């Protein structure tokens, strides 16, 4: 059973969105202009072929602060599935007895070549805490043409798409079943003991702490006292040379390790690990 496609992944930058913007630009990403949500958050996107990576934070000045961002830890914080029928997803999840919030519709201004437009979205979200690792929800884009613009999809580091989200869990099988149900897919145990939920071009990969530590060592994310956390974002890149050129100039804002077919990049200020895949591996 193939899971729902990925829409985007989210990194919570809290009040340091400007610093995050600088670091990710230095890493060779093209960032969209800063967006402002009416509910009290700001963002930048890194848009790829069919998905994107979002930096979300809070305005340094402002009376309205988005509570779910304020109350979430800095770091990888969101897994968002793509849907073209938010109402149908909401009804299906309710029928399964899963704890979802009321369907939410919102807009945000988008500046394109000096003109202002409104990007429109409808989302379905689980109640806070249902997934301890972070926020999991579904997004229907009513104006996708305002997001997937050609100029924003070209990146100096040659990243083409998001490939996987690594989730670290102390209750591997139970969490895998929960994420599989949310994704509308099937959790399958891989030969290395990890649990995998596959969609057409993306994989949710769950592993225990020992496996995570063996893979990533001191570049791994800090899970603090959480029993589950988002541990790494995997991205496909078609040129190791372009990525490494960016890394050679980014300075001490990141720590990284090069390996055969992969480059691991830790962004300590945002408790984030990026795994760039530039070999022939499927994920």
C-alpha positions as CSV (number, residue, x, y, z in Angstrom):
1,X,0.0,0.0,0.0
2,X,1.5,3.3,-1.1
3,X,1.2,6.2,1.4
4,X,0.0,9.7,0.7
5,X,2.6,11.9,-1.1
6,X,4.7,14.4,0.8
7,X,3.8,18.1,0.7
8,X,6.5,19.5,2.8
9,X,8.7,19.2,5.9
10,X,9.1,22.0,8.5
11,X,12.0,23.3,10.6
12,X,11.0,25.5,13.6
13,X,13.3,28.5,13.9
14,X,11.3,30.3,16.7
15,X,12.6,33.9,16.9
16,X,15.8,33.2,14.9
17,X,14.3,33.1,11.4
18,X,16.7,35.6,10.0
19,X,19.7,33.5,11.1
20,X,18.1,30.4,9.6
21,X,17.6,32.3,6.4
22,X,21.3,33.3,6.3
23,X,22.5,29.7,7.0
24,X,20.3,28.0,4.5
25,X,21.1,30.5,1.8
26,X,24.8,29.9,2.5
27,X,24.1,26.2,2.0
28,X,23.1,26.9,-1.5
29,X,19.3,26.9,-1.2
30,X,17.1,29.5,-2.9
31,X,14.6,30.8,-0.3
32,X,11.3,32.5,-1.1
33,X,10.7,36.0,0.3
34,X,9.6,36.0,3.9
35,X,5.9,35.2,4.3
36,X,3.6,36.4,7.1
37,X,0.7,34.4,8.4
38,X,-2.3,36.1,10.0
39,X,-2.1,33.6,12.9
40,X,1.3,35.0,14.0
41,X,4.1,33.2,12.2
42,X,6.6,33.9,9.5
43,X,8.2,31.6,7.0
44,X,10.6,31.0,4.1
45,X,10.3,28.0,1.7
46,X,12.8,26.0,-0.3
47,X,10.8,24.7,-3.2
48,X,11.7,21.6,-5.1
49,X,9.9,19.6,-7.8
50,X,6.8,18.4,-6.0
51,X,7.6,19.3,-2.4
52,X,9.3,21.9,-0.2
53,X,11.2,22.5,3.0
54,X,9.8,25.2,5.2
55,X,11.5,27.4,7.8
56,X,8.8,28.6,10.1
57,X,9.3,31.0,13.0
58,X,7.8,33.9,15.0
59,X,8.1,37.6,14.3
60,X,10.7,39.4,16.5
61,X,8.1,42.1,17.2
62,X,4.4,41.6,17.1
63,X,1.4,41.1,19.4
64,X,0.2,37.9,17.8
65,X,2.4,34.8,18.3
66,X,1.4,31.5,16.8
67,X,1.1,29.2,19.9
68,X,1.9,25.9,18.2
69,X,5.2,27.3,17.0
70,X,5.9,29.0,20.4
71,X,5.2,25.7,22.2
72,X,7.2,23.4,19.9
73,X,11.0,22.8,20.2
74,X,13.5,24.4,17.8
75,X,14.4,21.9,15.1
76,X,12.7,19.6,12.7
77,X,9.0,20.0,13.6
78,X,6.6,19.2,10.9
79,X,5.6,16.3,8.5
80,X,2.9,17.4,6.1
81,X,1.1,15.2,3.6
82,X,-0.3,16.5,0.3
83,X,-4.0,16.2,-0.4
84,X,-6.4,17.5,-3.0
85,X,-9.4,16.9,-0.7
86,X,-9.0,18.2,2.8
87,X,-12.7,17.6,3.6
88,X,-12.4,13.9,2.6
89,X,-9.2,13.4,4.6
90,X,-10.8,15.0,7.7
91,X,-13.9,12.8,7.4
92,X,-11.8,9.7,6.9
93,X,-9.6,10.4,9.9
94,X,-12.6,11.0,12.1
95,X,-14.2,7.8,10.9
96,X,-11.0,6.0,12.0
97,X,-11.3,7.5,15.5
98,X,-8.2,9.6,15.1
99,X,-8.0,12.9,17.1
100,X,-8.1,15.7,14.5
101,X,-8.9,19.3,14.9
102,X,-11.5,21.2,12.9
103,X,-10.5,21.8,9.3
104,X,-8.6,25.1,9.0
105,X,-8.5,27.5,6.0
106,X,-6.1,30.4,5.7
107,X,-4.3,32.6,3.3
108,X,-0.9,34.4,3.3
109,X,0.4,37.2,1.1
110,X,2.9,36.2,-1.6
111,X,5.1,38.9,-3.3
112,X,5.9,38.0,-6.9
113,X,7.9,40.5,-9.0
114,X,6.5,43.4,-7.1
115,X,2.9,42.3,-7.1
116,X,1.0,40.9,-4.1
117,X,-1.1,37.8,-4.3
118,X,-2.8,35.6,-1.7
119,X,-1.8,31.9,-1.4
120,X,-4.7,29.9,-0.1
121,X,-4.5,26.6,1.9
122,X,-6.8,24.2,3.7
123,X,-5.2,22.0,6.4
124,X,-6.2,19.1,8.6
125,X,-4.2,18.7,11.8
126,X,-4.0,16.2,14.6
127,X,-4.5,17.5,18.2
128,X,-1.2,18.6,19.8
129,X,0.8,15.8,21.3
130,X,-0.7,12.9,19.3
131,X,2.7,12.5,17.6
132,X,5.3,13.3,20.2
133,X,8.0,13.9,17.6
134,X,6.3,16.9,16.1
135,X,3.3,18.2,14.2
136,X,1.8,16.0,11.5
137,X,-0.9,17.3,9.2
138,X,-2.3,17.5,5.7
139,X,-2.3,20.4,3.3
140,X,-4.5,21.2,0.3
141,X,-3.1,23.9,-1.9
142,X,-5.8,26.0,-3.6
143,X,-3.2,28.2,-5.4
144,X,-0.2,25.9,-6.1
145,X,1.0,28.1,-8.9
146,X,2.0,30.7,-6.3
147,X,4.3,28.2,-4.6
148,X,5.9,26.0,-7.3
149,X,7.4,28.8,-9.4
150,X,10.3,28.0,-11.7
151,X,12.7,30.6,-10.2
152,X,12.2,29.3,-6.7
153,X,12.9,25.7,-7.7
154,X,16.5,26.3,-8.9
155,X,19.1,25.8,-6.1
156,X,22.9,26.4,-6.3
157,X,23.4,23.2,-4.3
158,X,21.4,21.2,-6.9
159,X,18.9,19.7,-4.5
160,X,16.0,18.3,-6.4
161,X,13.6,16.9,-3.8
162,X,13.0,15.6,-0.3
163,X,13.7,11.9,0.0
164,X,12.9,10.8,3.6
165,X,12.2,11.8,7.2
166,X,14.0,9.9,9.9
167,X,12.1,9.5,13.1
168,X,13.7,8.2,16.3
169,X,11.4,6.2,18.6
170,X,11.5,4.3,21.8
171,X,8.3,2.5,20.8
172,X,9.3,1.6,17.2
173,X,6.5,-0.8,16.2
174,X,3.7,1.2,17.8
175,X,4.9,4.5,16.4
176,X,5.3,2.9,12.9
177,X,1.7,1.7,13.0
178,X,0.5,5.2,14.0
179,X,2.4,7.0,11.3
180,X,1.3,4.4,8.7
181,X,-2.3,5.0,9.6
182,X,-1.9,8.7,9.3
183,X,-0.1,8.3,5.9
184,X,-2.6,5.8,4.6
185,X,0.2,3.4,4.0
186,X,1.9,0.3,5.4
187,X,4.8,0.0,7.8
188,X,7.3,-2.6,6.7
189,X,10.3,-3.8,8.7
190,X,13.6,-3.5,6.7
191,X,16.4,-6.0,7.1
192,X,18.3,-3.6,9.3
193,X,15.4,-3.4,11.8
194,X,14.1,0.0,10.8
195,X,10.5,0.5,10.0
196,X,9.7,2.1,6.6
197,X,6.5,3.7,5.3
198,X,6.9,4.3,1.5
199,X,5.1,6.7,-0.8
200,X,6.0,7.0,-4.5
201,X,8.9,9.4,-3.9
202,X,9.3,9.7,-0.2
203,X,9.9,7.5,2.8
204,X,9.2,7.8,6.6
205,X,12.0,5.9,8.2
206,X,11.7,5.0,11.9
207,X,14.6,3.6,14.0
208,X,15.6,3.2,17.6
209,X,18.2,5.4,19.4
210,X,21.0,2.9,19.1
211,X,20.6,2.6,15.4
212,X,20.3,6.4,15.0
213,X,23.5,6.9,17.1
214,X,25.4,4.3,15.0
215,X,24.3,6.0,11.8
216,X,24.9,9.7,12.6
217,X,27.1,9.8,15.7
218,X,27.8,13.3,17.1
219,X,26.0,14.9,14.1
220,X,22.6,13.6,15.3
221,X,19.8,15.8,16.7
222,X,19.3,16.2,20.4
223,X,16.1,14.5,21.5
224,X,16.2,15.7,25.1
225,X,13.8,13.7,27.2
226,X,11.3,13.0,24.4
227,X,10.5,9.4,23.6
228,X,10.3,10.2,19.9
229,X,11.7,13.0,17.8
230,X,12.4,13.9,14.1
231,X,16.0,13.0,13.6
232,X,17.0,13.8,10.1
233,X,15.8,15.1,6.7
234,X,17.1,13.4,3.6
235,X,17.4,15.2,0.3
236,X,18.3,14.1,-3.2
237,X,21.0,16.2,-4.9
238,X,22.3,15.7,-8.4
239,X,25.8,17.2,-7.9
240,X,28.0,16.5,-5.0
241,X,30.5,19.1,-6.3
242,X,27.9,21.9,-6.1
243,X,26.9,20.9,-2.6
244,X,30.5,20.7,-1.4
245,X,31.3,24.0,-2.9
246,X,28.6,25.6,-0.8
247,X,29.8,23.8,2.3
248,X,33.4,25.1,1.7
249,X,32.2,28.6,2.1
250,X,29.4,28.4,4.7
251,X,31.8,28.7,7.7
252,X,31.3,27.4,11.2
253,X,27.5,27.7,11.2
254,X,27.4,24.0,10.2
255,X,29.3,20.8,10.9
256,X,29.5,18.1,8.2
257,X,30.9,14.8,7.2
258,X,31.4,13.5,3.7
259,X,30.8,9.8,2.9
260,X,30.4,7.7,-0.1
261,X,27.3,8.9,-1.9
262,X,26.2,11.0,1.1
263,X,27.0,14.2,2.9
264,X,25.7,14.7,6.5
265,X,25.2,18.3,7.5
266,X,24.4,19.4,11.1
267,X,22.9,22.9,11.7
268,X,23.6,23.2,15.5
269,X,21.7,26.5,16.0
270,X,18.5,24.7,14.9
271,X,19.0,21.2,16.1
272,X,18.7,19.9,12.6
273,X,20.5,17.2,10.6
274,X,20.3,17.2,6.8
275,X,21.5,14.1,4.9
276,X,22.2,14.9,1.2
277,X,22.1,11.8,-1.0
278,X,24.1,12.1,-4.2
279,X,24.8,8.5,-5.0
280,X,22.6,5.8,-6.6
281,X,20.8,4.8,-3.4
282,X,17.0,4.7,-3.7
283,X,16.5,6.7,-0.5
